[in-house]
Amino acid sequence: MDCKGRVTVSPMNYFSPDSFSWFDYLIRMGAAVLLPFLLGLERYLRRKPIDFWPFVIISVGACALVLGIMEFTHGLTDSQIRVDPGRVLEGVITGIGFLGAGAMFRKGSFVQGAGSAASIWVAGVIGLACGMGEIWLSGTLTAIVLAVLVVSGPFTDDYDPGDVNDG
């Protein structure tokens, strides 16, 4: 504050986090890059509709939104302004759901790309959790989804619903 009671902001404050350290920031963003990369790499190696880049980009974007909202709410001094971080999370998850839906397509009576669509949605959740600092949750989620994708691969690669005799 200056001598007249006004809040002053140094221009350097715009280039560093206020509510957490650079180390925290780098750990969160690093996890938001690495963990979804593993999911995307599995999709890429199995030649699925979405390669690893969207997984990383969506996760990093979701992480940045959470970090940004945390910074924004930390810096609020006006008690009349209320910010609901839950609404930000809802918006991100809904938007990523639409992106994932674009990975699915119908081939006859069979819908393909559902695994990639679900994985891309989870990449957004991983980014949100990383942004909140819940790296343990992000790591656990990544391990579970990666295990499901890898273990189910041999069963789903050659699956053709047209081979099933209904009668």
KELUM-474780 format. One record per residue: residue in one letter; y, z negated, x of N, C-alpha, C in turn; residue number from 1. Coordinates in Angstrom, 1 decimal, always signed. Each point is the difference from the previous one (the first is absolute). Example, Ala and Ser with C-alpha at 12.3 -4.5 7.8 and 13.67 -1.06 7.14 Angstrom:
<sites>
+------+--------+--------+--------+--------+--------+--------+--------+--------+--------+------+
| resn |   n.c2 |   n.c3 |   n.c1 |  ca.c2 |  ca.c3 |  ca.c1 |   c.c2 |   c.c3 |   c.c1 | resi |
+------+--------+--------+--------+--------+--------+--------+--------+--------+--------+------+
|    A |   -5.7 |   -7.8 |  +13.2 |   +1.2 |   +0.0 |   -0.9 |   +1.2 |   +0.0 |   +0.9 |    1 |
|    S |   +1.1 |   +0.7 |   -0.4 |   +1.1 |   +0.0 |   +0.9 |   +1.1 |   -0.8 |   -0.8 |    2 |
+------+--------+--------+--------+--------+--------+--------+--------+--------+--------+------+
</sites>
This chain:
<sites>
+------+--------+--------+--------+--------+--------+--------+--------+--------+--------+------+
| resn |   n.c2 |   n.c3 |   n.c1 |  ca.c2 |  ca.c3 |  ca.c1 |   c.c2 |   c.c3 |   c.c1 | resi |
+------+--------+--------+--------+--------+--------+--------+--------+--------+--------+------+
|    M |   -1.2 |   +0.0 |   +0.8 |   +1.2 |   +0.0 |   -0.8 |   +1.2 |   +0.0 |   +0.9 |    1 |
|    D |   +1.0 |   +0.7 |   -0.5 |   +1.3 |   +0.0 |   +0.7 |   +0.9 |   -1.2 |   -0.5 |    2 |
|    C |   +1.2 |   -0.1 |   +0.5 |   +0.9 |   -1.1 |   -0.3 |   +0.4 |   +0.0 |   -1.5 |    3 |
|    K |   -0.2 |   +1.2 |   -0.7 |   +0.4 |   +0.1 |   -1.4 |   -1.2 |   -0.2 |   -0.9 |    4 |
|    G |   -1.2 |   -0.4 |   +0.5 |   -1.1 |   -0.2 |   -0.8 |   -0.8 |   +1.2 |   -0.3 |    5 |
|    R |   +0.3 |   +1.2 |   +0.6 |   -0.7 |   +1.2 |   -0.3 |   -1.2 |   +0.1 |   +0.9 |    6 |
|    V |   -1.1 |   +0.6 |   -0.5 |   -1.2 |   +0.1 |   +0.8 |   +0.2 |   +1.3 |   +0.9 |    7 |
|    T |   -0.2 |   -0.2 |   +1.3 |   +0.2 |   +1.1 |   +0.9 |   -1.4 |   +0.4 |   +0.5 |    8 |
|    V |   -0.2 |   +1.3 |   +0.2 |   -1.3 |   +0.5 |   +0.4 |   +0.3 |   +0.8 |   +1.3 |    9 |
|    S |   -0.8 |   -0.4 |   +1.0 |   +0.1 |   +0.8 |   +1.3 |   -0.7 |   +1.3 |   -0.2 |   10 |
|    P |   +0.5 |   +1.1 |   +0.5 |   -0.7 |   +1.3 |   -0.1 |   -1.4 |   -0.1 |   +0.6 |   11 |
|    M |   -0.3 |   -0.8 |   +0.9 |   -1.3 |   -0.2 |   +0.6 |   -1.0 |   -0.5 |   -1.0 |   12 |
|    N |   +0.5 |   -0.8 |   -1.0 |   -1.0 |   -0.5 |   -1.0 |   -0.7 |   +1.1 |   -0.8 |   13 |
|    Y |   +0.6 |   +1.2 |   +0.0 |   -0.7 |   +1.1 |   -0.7 |   -1.2 |   +0.5 |   +0.7 |   14 |
|    F |   -0.2 |   -0.3 |   +1.3 |   -1.0 |   +0.5 |   +0.8 |   -1.1 |   -1.0 |   +0.3 |   15 |
|    S |   -0.1 |   -1.1 |   -0.6 |   -1.0 |   -1.0 |   +0.2 |   -0.3 |   -0.8 |   -1.2 |   16 |
|    P |   -1.3 |   -0.4 |   -0.1 |   -0.4 |   -0.8 |   -1.2 |   +0.7 |   -1.4 |   +0.0 |   17 |
|    D |   +0.3 |   -0.5 |   -1.2 |   +0.6 |   -1.3 |   -0.1 |   -1.0 |   -1.1 |   -0.3 |   18 |
|    S |   -1.0 |   +0.3 |   -0.9 |   -0.9 |   -1.0 |   -0.5 |   -1.3 |   -0.2 |   +0.8 |   19 |
|    F |   -0.2 |   +0.9 |   +1.0 |   -1.2 |   -0.2 |   +0.8 |   +0.3 |   +0.6 |   +1.4 |   20 |
|    S |   -0.9 |   -0.2 |   +0.9 |   +0.2 |   +0.4 |   +1.4 |   -0.4 |   +1.5 |   +0.2 |   21 |
|    W |   +0.4 |   +0.6 |   +1.1 |   -0.4 |   +1.3 |   +0.3 |   -1.6 |   +0.1 |   +0.2 |   22 |
|    F |   -0.5 |   -1.1 |   +0.6 |   -1.5 |   -0.1 |   +0.2 |   -0.7 |   +0.1 |   -1.4 |   23 |
|    D |   +0.5 |   -0.8 |   -1.0 |   -0.6 |   +0.1 |   -1.3 |   +0.1 |   +1.4 |   -0.6 |   24 |
|    Y |   +1.2 |   +0.6 |   +0.2 |   +0.2 |   +1.3 |   -0.5 |   -1.0 |   +1.0 |   +0.6 |   25 |
|    L |   -0.1 |   +0.0 |   +1.3 |   -0.9 |   +0.9 |   +0.7 |   -1.5 |   -0.2 |   -0.4 |   26 |
|    I |   -0.4 |   -1.3 |   -0.1 |   -1.4 |   -0.2 |   -0.4 |   -0.2 |   +0.5 |   -1.4 |   27 |
|    R |   +0.9 |   -0.2 |   -0.9 |   -0.2 |   +0.5 |   -1.4 |   +0.0 |   +1.5 |   -0.1 |   28 |
|    M |   +0.9 |   +0.6 |   +0.7 |   +0.1 |   +1.5 |   +0.0 |   -1.2 |   +0.6 |   +0.7 |   29 |
|    G |   -0.4 |   -0.6 |   +1.1 |   -1.2 |   +0.4 |   +0.8 |   -1.2 |   +0.0 |   -0.8 |   30 |
|    A |   -0.2 |   -1.1 |   -0.8 |   -1.2 |   -0.1 |   -0.8 |   +0.1 |   +1.0 |   -1.2 |   31 |
|    A |   +1.2 |   +0.3 |   -0.5 |   +0.2 |   +1.0 |   -1.0 |   -0.3 |   +1.4 |   +0.5 |   32 |
|    V |   +0.0 |   +0.2 |   +1.3 |   -0.4 |   +1.3 |   +0.5 |   -1.5 |   +0.0 |   +0.3 |   33 |
|    L |   -0.5 |   -1.0 |   +0.7 |   -1.3 |   +0.1 |   +0.5 |   -1.1 |   -0.1 |   -1.1 |   34 |
|    L |   +0.2 |   -0.9 |   -0.9 |   -1.1 |   -0.3 |   -1.0 |   -0.2 |   +1.2 |   -0.9 |   35 |
|    P |   +1.1 |   +0.6 |   -0.6 |   -0.3 |   +1.2 |   -0.9 |   -0.4 |   +1.2 |   +0.8 |   36 |
|    F |   +0.4 |   +0.1 |   +1.3 |   -0.4 |   +1.1 |   +0.9 |   -1.6 |   +0.0 |   +0.0 |   37 |
|    L |   -0.6 |   -1.2 |   +0.1 |   -1.5 |   +0.0 |   +0.0 |   -0.6 |   +0.6 |   -1.3 |   38 |
|    L |   +0.6 |   -0.4 |   -1.1 |   -0.4 |   +0.6 |   -1.3 |   +0.2 |   +1.5 |   +0.0 |   39 |
|    G |   +1.1 |   +0.5 |   +0.4 |   +0.3 |   +1.4 |   +0.0 |   -0.8 |   +0.8 |   +1.0 |   40 |
|    L |   -0.3 |   -0.7 |   +1.1 |   -0.9 |   +0.7 |   +1.0 |   -1.4 |   +0.2 |   -0.6 |   41 |
|    E |   -0.5 |   -1.0 |   -0.7 |   -1.3 |   +0.2 |   -0.6 |   +0.0 |   +1.2 |   -1.0 |   42 |
|    R |   +1.1 |   +0.1 |   -0.8 |   +0.1 |   +1.1 |   -0.9 |   +0.1 |   +1.3 |   +0.7 |   43 |
|    Y |   +0.8 |   +0.0 |   +1.1 |   +0.1 |   +1.2 |   +0.8 |   -1.3 |   +0.5 |   +0.7 |   44 |
|    L |   -0.7 |   -1.0 |   +0.5 |   -1.3 |   +0.4 |   +0.7 |   -1.0 |   +0.5 |   -1.0 |   45 |
|    R |   +0.1 |   -0.4 |   -1.2 |   -0.9 |   +0.5 |   -1.0 |   +0.5 |   +1.2 |   -0.8 |   46 |
|    R |   +1.2 |   +0.5 |   +0.5 |   +0.6 |   +1.2 |   -0.6 |   +0.3 |   -0.2 |   -1.5 |   47 |
|    K |   +0.6 |   -1.1 |   -0.3 |   +0.4 |   -0.3 |   -1.4 |   +1.4 |   +0.6 |   -0.3 |   48 |
|    P |   +0.5 |   +0.0 |   -1.2 |   +1.2 |   +0.7 |   -0.4 |   +1.3 |   -0.6 |   +0.7 |   49 |
|    I |   +0.0 |   -1.2 |   +0.4 |   +1.2 |   -0.6 |   +0.7 |   -0.4 |   -0.4 |   +1.4 |   50 |
|    D |   +0.8 |   +0.4 |   +1.0 |   -0.3 |   -0.4 |   +1.3 |   +0.7 |   -1.3 |   +0.3 |   51 |
|    F |   +0.1 |   -0.5 |   +1.2 |   +0.5 |   -1.3 |   +0.3 |   +1.5 |   -0.1 |   +0.0 |   52 |
|    W |   +0.8 |   +1.0 |   +0.1 |   +1.5 |   -0.1 |   +0.0 |   +0.5 |   -0.7 |   -1.3 |   53 |
|    P |   -0.3 |   +0.5 |   -1.2 |   +0.5 |   -0.6 |   -1.2 |   -0.3 |   -1.5 |   -0.1 |   54 |
|    F |   -1.2 |   -0.4 |   +0.5 |   -0.3 |   -1.4 |   -0.1 |   +1.0 |   -0.9 |   +0.8 |   55 |
|    V |   +0.3 |   +0.5 |   +1.2 |   +0.9 |   -0.7 |   +0.9 |   +1.4 |   +0.0 |   -0.5 |   56 |
|    I |   +0.5 |   +1.2 |   -0.5 |   +1.3 |   +0.1 |   -0.5 |   +0.2 |   -0.9 |   -1.2 |   57 |
|    I |   -0.9 |   +0.1 |   -0.9 |   +0.1 |   -0.8 |   -1.3 |   +0.0 |   -1.5 |   +0.4 |   58 |
|    S |   -0.8 |   -0.4 |   +0.9 |   -0.1 |   -1.5 |   +0.3 |   +1.2 |   -0.4 |   +0.7 |   59 |
|    V |   +0.5 |   +0.8 |   +1.0 |   +1.3 |   -0.4 |   +0.7 |   +1.1 |   -0.1 |   -1.0 |   60 |
|    G |   +0.1 |   +1.0 |   -0.9 |   +1.1 |   +0.0 |   -1.0 |   -0.1 |   -1.3 |   -0.9 |   61 |
|    A |   -1.2 |   -0.3 |   -0.4 |   -0.1 |   -1.2 |   -0.9 |   +0.3 |   -1.3 |   +0.8 |   62 |
|    C |   -0.4 |   +0.0 |   +1.3 |   +0.3 |   -1.2 |   +0.8 |   +1.5 |   -0.1 |   +0.2 |   63 |
|    A |   +0.7 |   +1.1 |   +0.3 |   +1.4 |   +0.0 |   +0.2 |   +0.7 |   -0.4 |   -1.3 |   64 |
|    L |   -0.4 |   +0.4 |   -1.2 |   +0.6 |   -0.5 |   -1.2 |   -0.1 |   -1.5 |   -0.2 |   65 |
|    V |   -1.2 |   -0.6 |   +0.3 |   -0.1 |   -1.4 |   -0.1 |   +0.9 |   -0.7 |   +1.0 |   66 |
|    L |   +0.0 |   +0.5 |   +1.3 |   +0.9 |   -0.6 |   +1.0 |   +1.4 |   +0.1 |   -0.4 |   67 |
|    G |   +0.4 |   +1.1 |   -0.6 |   +1.4 |   +0.2 |   -0.4 |   +0.4 |   -0.9 |   -1.1 |   68 |
|    I |   -0.9 |   -0.2 |   -1.0 |   +0.3 |   -0.9 |   -1.1 |   +0.1 |   -1.4 |   +0.5 |   69 |
|    M |   -0.9 |   -0.4 |   +0.9 |   +0.1 |   -1.3 |   +0.6 |   +1.3 |   -0.3 |   +0.7 |   70 |
|    E |   +0.4 |   +1.0 |   +0.8 |   +1.3 |   -0.1 |   +0.7 |   +1.2 |   +0.0 |   -1.0 |   71 |
|    F |   -0.1 |   +0.8 |   -1.1 |   +1.0 |   +0.0 |   -1.0 |   +0.2 |   -1.3 |   -0.7 |   72 |
|    T |   -1.2 |   -0.6 |   -0.4 |   +0.1 |   -1.2 |   -0.7 |   +0.4 |   -1.2 |   +0.9 |   73 |
|    H |   -0.4 |   +0.1 |   +1.2 |   +0.4 |   -1.0 |   +1.0 |   +1.5 |   -0.1 |   +0.2 |   74 |
|    G |   +0.6 |   +1.2 |   +0.0 |   +1.5 |   +0.0 |   +0.2 |   +0.8 |   -0.2 |   -1.2 |   75 |
|    L |   -0.5 |   -0.2 |   -1.2 |   +0.7 |   -0.2 |   -1.2 |   +0.7 |   -1.4 |   +0.0 |   76 |
|    T |   +1.3 |   +0.1 |   -0.3 |   +0.7 |   -1.3 |   -0.1 |   +0.5 |   -0.3 |   -1.4 |   77 |
|    D |   +0.0 |   +1.0 |   -0.8 |   +0.5 |   -0.1 |   -1.4 |   -1.1 |   -0.5 |   -0.9 |   78 |
|    S |   +0.1 |   -1.1 |   -0.6 |   -1.0 |   -0.6 |   -0.8 |   -0.2 |   +0.8 |   -1.3 |   79 |
|    Q |   +1.0 |   +0.8 |   -0.4 |   -0.1 |   +0.8 |   -1.2 |   -1.0 |   +1.3 |   +0.2 |   80 |
|    I |   -0.2 |   +0.3 |   +1.2 |   -0.9 |   +1.2 |   +0.3 |   -1.4 |   -0.5 |   +0.1 |   81 |
|    R |   -0.9 |   +0.6 |   -0.8 |   -1.4 |   -0.3 |   +0.0 |   -0.8 |   +1.2 |   +0.3 |   82 |
|    V |   -0.9 |   -0.1 |   +1.0 |   -0.8 |   +1.1 |   +0.4 |   -1.5 |   -0.4 |   -0.2 |   83 |
|    D |   -0.7 |   +0.8 |   -0.7 |   -1.5 |   -0.3 |   -0.3 |   -0.8 |   +0.9 |   +0.9 |   84 |
|    P |   -0.5 |   -0.5 |   +1.1 |   -0.8 |   +0.8 |   +0.9 |   -1.3 |   +0.6 |   -0.7 |   85 |
|    G |   -0.5 |   -0.7 |   -1.0 |   -1.1 |   +0.5 |   -0.8 |   +0.2 |   +1.4 |   -0.6 |   86 |
|    R |   +1.2 |   +0.2 |   -0.4 |   +0.4 |   +1.3 |   -0.6 |   -0.1 |   +1.1 |   +1.1 |   87 |
|    V |   +0.4 |   -0.3 |   +1.2 |   +0.0 |   +0.9 |   +1.1 |   -1.5 |   +0.4 |   +0.2 |   88 |
|    L |   -0.9 |   -1.0 |   +0.1 |   -1.4 |   +0.2 |   +0.2 |   -0.6 |   +0.8 |   -1.1 |   89 |
|    E |   +0.4 |   -0.2 |   -1.2 |   -0.5 |   +0.7 |   -1.2 |   +0.4 |   +1.5 |   +0.2 |   90 |
|    G |   +1.2 |   +0.2 |   +0.3 |   +0.5 |   +1.4 |   +0.2 |   -0.8 |   +0.8 |   +1.1 |   91 |
|    V |   -0.2 |   -0.7 |   +1.1 |   -0.7 |   +0.6 |   +1.1 |   -1.4 |   +0.4 |   -0.4 |   92 |
|    I |   -0.7 |   -1.0 |   -0.6 |   -1.4 |   +0.3 |   -0.4 |   -0.1 |   +1.1 |   -1.1 |   93 |
|    T |   +0.9 |   +0.0 |   -0.9 |   +0.0 |   +1.1 |   -1.0 |   +0.2 |   +1.3 |   +0.6 |   94 |
|    G |   +1.0 |   +0.1 |   +0.9 |   +0.3 |   +1.3 |   +0.7 |   -1.2 |   +0.5 |   +0.8 |   95 |
|    I |   -0.6 |   -0.9 |   +0.7 |   -1.1 |   +0.4 |   +0.9 |   -1.2 |   +0.4 |   -0.9 |   96 |
|    G |   -0.1 |   -0.6 |   -1.2 |   -1.1 |   +0.5 |   -0.9 |   +0.2 |   +1.4 |   -0.4 |   97 |
|    F |   +1.3 |   +0.4 |   -0.2 |   +0.2 |   +1.4 |   -0.3 |   -0.3 |   +0.9 |   +1.2 |   98 |
|    L |   +0.3 |   -0.4 |   +1.2 |   -0.4 |   +0.8 |   +1.1 |   -1.5 |   +0.1 |   +0.2 |   99 |
|    G |   -0.7 |   -1.1 |   -0.2 |   -1.5 |   +0.0 |   +0.0 |   -0.6 |   +1.0 |   -1.0 |  100 |
|    A |   +0.6 |   +0.0 |   -1.2 |   -0.5 |   +0.9 |   -1.1 |   +0.1 |   +1.4 |   +0.5 |  101 |
|    G |   +0.9 |   +0.4 |   +0.8 |   +0.1 |   +1.3 |   +0.5 |   -1.1 |   +0.4 |   +0.9 |  102 |
|    A |   -0.8 |   -0.9 |   +0.5 |   -1.1 |   +0.2 |   +0.9 |   -1.3 |   +0.4 |   -0.8 |  103 |
|    M |   +0.1 |   -0.3 |   -1.3 |   -1.2 |   +0.2 |   -0.8 |   +0.0 |   +1.3 |   -0.7 |  104 |
|    F |   -1.1 |   +0.7 |   -0.1 |   +0.0 |   +1.2 |   -0.7 |   -1.4 |   +0.2 |   -0.7 |  105 |
|    R |   +0.0 |   +0.8 |   -1.0 |   -1.3 |   +0.2 |   -0.8 |   -0.6 |   +1.3 |   +0.4 |  106 |
|    K |   -1.3 |   -0.1 |   +0.2 |   -0.8 |   +1.1 |   +0.3 |   -1.2 |   +0.1 |   -0.9 |  107 |
|    G |   +0.2 |   +0.7 |   -1.1 |   -1.0 |   +0.0 |   -1.1 |   +0.0 |   -1.3 |   -0.7 |  108 |
|    S |   -1.1 |   -0.7 |   +0.0 |   +0.0 |   -1.3 |   -0.7 |   +0.1 |   -1.2 |   +1.0 |  109 |
|    F |   +0.4 |   +0.3 |   +1.2 |   +0.0 |   -1.0 |   +1.1 |   +1.5 |   -0.1 |   +0.5 |  110 |
|    V |   +0.4 |   -1.3 |   +0.2 |   +1.3 |   -0.2 |   +0.5 |   -0.2 |   -0.4 |   +1.5 |  111 |
|    Q |   +0.7 |   +0.8 |   +0.8 |   -0.1 |   -0.3 |   +1.5 |   +1.3 |   -0.6 |   +0.5 |  112 |
|    G |   -0.1 |   -0.7 |   +1.1 |   +1.2 |   -0.6 |   +0.6 |   +0.3 |   -1.4 |   -0.5 |  113 |
|    A |   -0.8 |   -0.6 |   -0.8 |   +0.3 |   -1.3 |   -0.5 |   -0.1 |   -1.0 |   +1.1 |  114 |
|    G |   -0.8 |   +0.1 |   +1.0 |   -0.1 |   -0.9 |   +1.1 |   +1.3 |   +0.1 |   +0.9 |  115 |
|    S |   +0.5 |   +1.2 |   +0.2 |   +1.2 |   +0.1 |   +0.7 |   +1.2 |   -0.5 |   -0.8 |  116 |
|    A |   +0.0 |   +0.2 |   -1.3 |   +1.1 |   -0.5 |   -0.8 |   +0.0 |   -1.5 |   +0.0 |  117 |
|    A |   -1.1 |   -0.6 |   -0.1 |   -0.1 |   -1.5 |   +0.0 |   +0.4 |   -0.5 |   +1.4 |  118 |
|    S |   -0.4 |   +0.7 |   +1.0 |   +0.3 |   -0.4 |   +1.4 |   +1.5 |   +0.1 |   +0.3 |  119 |
|    I |   +0.6 |   +1.0 |   -0.6 |   +1.5 |   +0.1 |   +0.3 |   +0.7 |   -1.1 |   -0.8 |  120 |
|    W |   -0.5 |   -0.4 |   -1.1 |   +0.6 |   -1.1 |   -0.8 |   -0.1 |   -1.3 |   +0.8 |  121 |
|    V |   -1.2 |   -0.2 |   +0.6 |   -0.3 |   -1.2 |   +0.8 |   +0.9 |   +0.0 |   +1.3 |  122 |
|    A |   +0.3 |   +1.2 |   +0.5 |   +0.9 |   +0.1 |   +1.2 |   +1.4 |   -0.6 |   -0.4 |  123 |
|    G |   +0.4 |   +0.3 |   -1.2 |   +1.3 |   -0.6 |   -0.4 |   -0.1 |   -1.5 |   -0.1 |  124 |
|    V |   -1.1 |   -0.5 |   -0.6 |   -0.1 |   -1.4 |   -0.1 |   -0.1 |   -0.7 |   +1.4 |  125 |
|    I |   -0.7 |   +0.7 |   +0.9 |   +0.0 |   -0.5 |   +1.4 |   +1.4 |   -0.1 |   +0.6 |  126 |
|    G |   +0.8 |   +1.0 |   -0.2 |   +1.4 |   +0.0 |   +0.5 |   +0.8 |   -1.1 |   -0.7 |  127 |
|    L |   -0.2 |   -0.2 |   -1.3 |   +0.7 |   -1.1 |   -0.6 |   -0.4 |   -1.4 |   +0.5 |  128 |
|    A |   -1.3 |   -0.2 |   +0.2 |   -0.5 |   -1.3 |   +0.5 |   +0.5 |   -0.2 |   +1.5 |  129 |
|    C |   +0.0 |   +1.1 |   +0.8 |   +0.5 |   -0.1 |   +1.3 |   +1.5 |   -0.4 |   +0.0 |  130 |
|    G |   +0.7 |   +0.6 |   -0.8 |   +1.5 |   -0.3 |   -0.2 |   +0.2 |   -1.5 |   -0.3 |  131 |
|    M |   -0.9 |   -0.6 |   -0.8 |   +0.1 |   -1.4 |   -0.4 |   -0.5 |   -0.9 |   +1.1 |  132 |
|    G |   -0.6 |   +0.6 |   +1.0 |   -0.5 |   -0.8 |   +1.1 |   -1.4 |   -0.5 |   -0.2 |  133 |
|    E |   -0.7 |   +0.6 |   -0.9 |   -1.4 |   -0.4 |   -0.3 |   -0.9 |   +0.9 |   +0.7 |  134 |
|    I |   +0.0 |   +0.0 |   +1.3 |   -0.8 |   +0.9 |   +0.8 |   -1.5 |   -0.2 |   -0.2 |  135 |
|    W |   -0.3 |   -1.3 |   -0.1 |   -1.4 |   -0.3 |   -0.3 |   -0.6 |   +0.6 |   -1.2 |  136 |
|    L |   +0.9 |   +0.1 |   -1.1 |   -0.4 |   +0.6 |   -1.2 |   -0.1 |   +1.5 |   +0.2 |  137 |
|    S |   +0.9 |   +0.6 |   +0.7 |   +0.0 |   +1.4 |   +0.3 |   -1.3 |   +0.4 |   +0.8 |  138 |
|    G |   -0.3 |   -0.8 |   +1.0 |   -1.2 |   +0.3 |   +0.8 |   -1.2 |   -0.1 |   -0.8 |  139 |
|    T |   -0.1 |   -1.0 |   -0.8 |   -1.2 |   -0.2 |   -0.9 |   -0.2 |   +1.1 |   -0.9 |  140 |
|    L |   +1.1 |   +0.4 |   -0.7 |   +0.0 |   +1.1 |   -0.9 |   -0.4 |   +1.3 |   +0.7 |  141 |
|    T |   +0.5 |   +0.3 |   +1.1 |   -0.3 |   +1.2 |   +0.8 |   -1.5 |   +0.0 |   +0.3 |  142 |
|    A |   -0.5 |   -1.2 |   +0.5 |   -1.5 |   +0.0 |   +0.4 |   -0.9 |   +0.2 |   -1.2 |  143 |
|    I |   +0.4 |   -0.5 |   -1.2 |   -0.8 |   +0.1 |   -1.2 |   +0.0 |   +1.5 |   -0.4 |  144 |
|    V |   +1.2 |   +0.6 |   -0.1 |   +0.1 |   +1.4 |   -0.5 |   -0.7 |   +0.9 |   +1.0 |  145 |
|    L |   +0.2 |   -0.2 |   +1.3 |   -0.6 |   +0.8 |   +1.0 |   -1.5 |   -0.1 |   -0.1 |  146 |
|    A |   -0.5 |   -1.2 |   -0.2 |   -1.5 |   -0.1 |   -0.1 |   -0.5 |   +0.7 |   -1.2 |  147 |
|    V |   +0.7 |   -0.1 |   -1.1 |   -0.5 |   +0.7 |   -1.3 |   +0.0 |   +1.5 |   +0.3 |  148 |
|    L |   +1.1 |   +0.5 |   +0.6 |   +0.1 |   +1.5 |   +0.3 |   -1.1 |   +0.5 |   +0.9 |  149 |
|    V |   -0.3 |   -0.8 |   +1.1 |   -1.0 |   +0.4 |   +0.9 |   -1.4 |   -0.1 |   -0.5 |  150 |
|    V |   -0.3 |   -1.2 |   -0.6 |   -1.3 |   -0.2 |   -0.6 |   -0.3 |   +0.9 |   -1.1 |  151 |
|    S |   +0.9 |   +0.4 |   -0.8 |   -0.3 |   +0.8 |   -1.2 |   +0.0 |   +1.5 |   +0.4 |  152 |
|    G |   +0.5 |   +0.3 |   +1.2 |   +0.0 |   +1.4 |   +0.4 |   -1.3 |   +0.8 |   -0.2 |  153 |
|    P |   -1.1 |   -0.5 |   +0.5 |   -1.2 |   +0.8 |   -0.1 |   -0.5 |   +0.2 |   -1.4 |  154 |
|    F |   +0.4 |   -0.9 |   -0.9 |   -0.4 |   +0.1 |   -1.4 |   +0.9 |   +1.0 |   -0.8 |  155 |
|    T |   +1.3 |   +0.1 |   +0.4 |   +0.9 |   +0.8 |   -0.8 |   +0.3 |   +1.4 |   +0.6 |  156 |
|    D |   -0.3 |   +0.2 |   +1.3 |   +0.3 |   +1.3 |   +0.6 |   -0.7 |   +1.1 |   -0.7 |  157 |
|    D |   -1.3 |   -0.1 |   -0.3 |   -0.7 |   +1.1 |   -0.6 |   -0.2 |   -0.2 |   -1.5 |  158 |
|    Y |   +0.7 |   -0.9 |   -0.6 |   -0.2 |   -0.3 |   -1.4 |   +0.6 |   +1.2 |   -0.8 |  159 |
|    D |   -0.8 |   +0.5 |   -1.0 |   +0.5 |   +1.0 |   -0.9 |   -0.4 |   -0.4 |   -1.4 |  160 |
|    P |   +0.9 |   -0.3 |   -0.8 |   -0.3 |   -0.5 |   -1.4 |   -0.8 |   +1.1 |   -0.8 |  161 |
|    G |   +0.1 |   +1.3 |   +0.4 |   -0.7 |   +1.0 |   -0.7 |   -1.5 |   +0.0 |   +0.2 |  162 |
|    D |   -0.4 |   -0.8 |   +1.0 |   -1.5 |   -0.1 |   +0.3 |   -0.7 |   -1.0 |   -0.9 |  163 |
|    V |   +0.8 |   -0.8 |   -0.7 |   -0.6 |   -1.0 |   -0.9 |   -0.4 |   +0.6 |   -1.3 |  164 |
|    N |   -1.3 |   -0.2 |   -0.4 |   -0.5 |   +0.6 |   -1.2 |   +0.2 |   -1.1 |   -1.1 |  165 |
|    D |   +0.8 |   +0.4 |   -1.0 |   +0.2 |   -1.0 |   -1.1 |   -1.0 |   +0.0 |   -1.1 |  166 |
|    G |   -0.9 |   +1.0 |   +0.0 |   -0.9 |   +0.0 |   -1.1 |   -1.4 |   -0.2 |   +0.2 |  167 |
+------+--------+--------+--------+--------+--------+--------+--------+--------+--------+------+
</sites>
